[in-house]
Amino acid sequence: MYKIIENKYIGEDMYQMKVQGKFEGKMGQFYMLRAWDTYPTLSRPISIHDIDEEGITFLYKVVGEGTKIFSKLVAGDEIKLEGPYGNGYQKVEGKVALVGGGIGVAPLYLVAKNIPNCDVYLGFRNEPILVDKYEAVCNKVTTTVGNTFVTDAIDTAEYDYILTCGPTPMMKVLMDKVNKTNAEKGTNTRVMVSLENRMACGMGACLVCTCKTTGGNKKTCKDGPVFWGEDVIF
């Protein structure tokens, strides 16, 4: 069990929780979090937002019983963490963009800290959040709100790599845009996607998070959650 340092609401139904301790984790990996005994039955998979000498930070959105329990925790409360799990983003060179929608913005902060000089595009439902935080580690921060889609804000031809996380429809639109631009302009932009499939065990045993790829069915929690975009069948 680990102690919570802070757990605060930051907007868009999202909370930022920092847990004290020494943790490991690569950009795009996740931990299984649990703050109850028997109910809910399953722990909750939450991606790593940041790691520093003081502890590990998670962003989560209140969408069900588990995250509702998380939102009521305060500094000093204890929580169980297991991880890190999964395969995260690869470190790439060249001109890099990060594209996040909704809670998909969460893992991209650790990415931005590890890939210098990247640009970030963030899409929100009602209000932009975390802008100052991303501005401190990125070249450029572009945000969209409401009915303006974040995928419309990016010229994919400008980038060698795009690393993205968010709703599946958003990532599909981004992949279609990249494929079209590559074909029309002769560019070779590549995309890494972090899938948000529902997970149960986090270790590949239950098959709940199975996704379709060009190489057959894969386990999002174990083989992913990050895949090359061209390998995923949306």
C-alpha positions in Angstrom: 0.0 0.0 0.0 1.2 3.5 -0.8 0.2 6.9 0.6 -1.5 9.6 -1.5 0.2 12.9 -1.6 -2.6 14.8 -3.4 -5.8 14.1 -5.2 -7.3 17.2 -6.8 -10.0 18.0 -9.4 -8.5 19.7 -12.5 -11.6 20.1 -14.7 -13.3 18.0 -17.5 -14.4 15.5 -14.8 -10.7 14.6 -14.3 -8.6 14.3 -11.2 -4.9 14.4 -10.7 -3.6 11.9 -8.1 0.0 11.7 -6.9 1.2 8.7 -4.9 4.3 8.7 -2.8 7.1 6.2 -3.4 9.8 5.0 -5.8 8.2 3.8 -9.0 9.4 2.7 -12.4 7.5 3.1 -15.7 8.0 4.0 -19.3 5.9 6.5 -21.3 2.6 4.9 -22.3 2.7 2.1 -19.6 0.0 1.8 -16.9 -0.6 0.6 -13.4 -3.5 -1.2 -11.8 -5.0 0.9 -9.0 -7.2 -0.3 -6.2 -8.6 1.5 -3.1 -11.1 -1.0 -1.8 -11.3 -4.5 -0.5 -13.9 -6.6 -2.4 -16.1 -4.2 -4.4 -15.7 -3.3 -7.2 -14.2 -6.7 -8.1 -11.6 -5.4 -10.5 -8.7 -3.0 -10.1 -8.6 0.0 -12.5 -6.0 0.4 -15.2 -4.6 4.0 -15.2 -1.9 5.3 -17.5 1.2 7.0 -16.0 1.0 10.7 -16.3 4.3 11.5 -14.6 7.1 10.1 -12.4 9.5 12.0 -10.4 11.7 11.5 -7.2 8.7 12.1 -5.0 6.3 9.7 -6.5 4.0 8.8 -9.5 1.1 10.8 -10.8 -2.0 9.6 -12.5 -4.9 11.5 -14.3 -8.2 9.7 -14.3 -11.8 10.6 -15.3 -14.8 9.7 -13.1 -16.8 7.3 -15.2 -17.9 4.5 -12.8 -17.8 3.1 -9.3 -14.0 2.6 -9.1 -13.0 6.1 -10.3 -15.8 7.6 -8.1 -14.1 6.0 -5.1 -10.7 7.3 -6.3 -12.2 10.9 -6.4 -13.1 10.8 -2.7 -9.6 9.9 -1.6 -7.5 12.6 0.2 -3.9 13.1 1.1 -2.7 10.5 3.6 -5.2 7.8 2.4 -3.7 4.5 1.2 -4.0 2.9 -2.3 -2.7 -0.3 -3.8 -0.7 -0.1 -7.0 0.6 -2.9 -9.2 2.7 -2.4 -12.3 4.0 -1.1 -14.6 2.2 -3.1 -17.2 2.1 -3.0 -21.0 4.3 -1.8 -23.8 4.5 1.9 -24.2 5.6 4.4 -26.8 8.9 4.1 -28.5 11.3 7.0 -28.3 11.6 8.5 -31.8 13.6 11.2 -33.4 12.6 13.8 -35.9 9.7 16.2 -35.8 7.1 14.7 -33.4 3.5 15.7 -32.6 1.4 14.4 -29.7 -2.3 14.3 -30.2 -4.7 13.6 -27.3 -8.4 13.7 -26.8 -10.2 13.7 -23.5 -8.6 11.4 -20.9 -6.2 10.5 -23.7 -4.2 13.6 -22.8 -3.0 11.8 -19.6 -0.1 9.6 -20.8 1.2 12.3 -23.3 2.8 14.4 -20.5 5.4 11.8 -19.7 6.0 11.4 -23.5 6.6 15.1 -23.8 9.1 15.1 -21.0 11.0 12.3 -22.8 10.9 13.5 -26.4 12.3 17.0 -26.7 10.9 19.7 -28.9 7.6 18.0 -29.7 4.3 19.8 -30.5 1.1 18.8 -28.7 -2.5 19.0 -29.8 -5.1 18.5 -27.1 -8.9 18.2 -27.6 -11.4 18.8 -24.8 -15.2 18.7 -24.4 -15.8 21.9 -22.4 -12.6 23.6 -21.3 -8.9 23.4 -21.9 -6.9 22.0 -19.0 -3.2 21.4 -18.3 -2.1 23.9 -20.9 0.5 25.6 -18.7 1.9 22.2 -17.8 2.3 21.1 -21.4 3.7 24.5 -22.4 6.6 24.0 -20.0 7.8 20.8 -21.9 6.6 21.3 -25.5 7.4 23.6 -28.4 3.8 24.4 -29.2 0.5 23.6 -27.5 -2.7 23.7 -29.6 -6.1 23.1 -27.9 -9.6 22.6 -29.3 -12.9 22.6 -27.4 -16.3 21.3 -28.1 -17.3 20.6 -31.7 -14.0 21.6 -33.1 -12.0 18.4 -33.6 -8.4 18.3 -32.6 -7.6 16.2 -35.7 -8.6 19.2 -37.8 -5.9 21.3 -36.1 -2.9 19.3 -37.2 -1.1 19.3 -40.6 0.2 15.7 -40.5 2.6 16.4 -43.4 4.7 18.5 -41.0 5.7 15.6 -38.8 7.8 12.4 -39.0 5.9 10.8 -36.1 2.6 11.3 -34.4 1.9 9.7 -31.0 -1.7 9.7 -30.0 -4.1 8.6 -27.3 -7.9 9.2 -27.1 -11.2 7.9 -28.2 -11.0 5.3 -31.0 -13.0 7.4 -33.5 -10.5 10.2 -33.1 -7.6 8.0 -33.7 -9.2 6.4 -36.7 -9.8 9.9 -38.2 -6.2 10.7 -37.5 -5.0 7.5 -39.2 -7.2 8.2 -42.2 -5.9 11.7 -42.5 -2.2 10.5 -42.3 -2.8 7.8 -44.9 -4.4 10.2 -47.3 -1.7 12.9 -46.8 1.1 10.3 -47.2 -0.5 9.1 -50.5 -1.1 12.6 -51.9 2.1 14.3 -50.8 4.6 11.4 -50.7 5.2 12.0 -47.0 6.0 9.1 -44.7 4.4 10.1 -41.4 4.1 7.2 -38.9 1.6 7.0 -36.1 1.7 5.2 -32.7 -1.7 4.8 -31.1 -2.4 4.0 -27.5 -5.7 2.0 -27.3 -8.3 2.6 -24.6 -9.9 -0.8 -24.7 -11.6 -2.0 -21.5 -9.2 -4.1 -19.4 -9.8 -6.5 -16.5 -6.6 -8.2 -15.4 -3.9 -6.0 -16.9 -1.7 -9.1 -17.7 -3.3 -10.7 -20.7 -5.0 -13.6 -19.0 -8.7 -12.6 -19.3 -8.8 -11.6 -23.0 -11.3 -8.8 -22.3 -9.1 -6.2 -24.0 -8.5 -8.2 -27.3 -8.0 -5.9 -30.3 -7.8 -6.7 -34.0 -4.5 -6.1 -35.9 -3.0 -7.0 -39.2 -1.1 -9.6 -37.4 -4.2 -11.2 -35.8 -5.9 -10.6 -32.5 -3.7 -9.0 -29.8 -4.1 -8.3 -26.1 -4.2 -4.6 -25.6 -2.9 -4.8 -22.0 0.1 -7.0 -22.7 0.9 -6.5 -26.4 0.0 -2.9 -26.2 -1.6 -0.6 -25.2 0.6 1.2 -27.8 0.7 -0.1 -31.3 1.9 1.2 -34.7 -1.2 2.7 -36.2 -0.8 0.9 -39.5 -1.0 -2.4 -37.7 -4.4 -1.7 -36.0 -7.7 -2.5 -37.6 -10.1 0.2 -36.4 
